[in-house]
């Protein structure tokens, strides 16, 4: 099963990284958060089952801001 732990979009073009344990209030100005698999915004930490598991990080670079995608 694949879980989405955190969704960020509209990060400013000059963003080069995010610090460990960053709070939503510390995200770069203009950054928006999308819904994760816990049906909320923000980071949902891992709670892996017993056994082997892997993590994949995906970055998509778009040529425009997406704006408010929420309801």
Buried (B, 14 or more C-beta within 10 A) or exposed (E): EEEEBBBBBBBEEEEEEBEEEEEEEEBBEEBBBBEBEEEEBEBBEEEEEEEEEEEEEEEEEEEEEEEEEEE
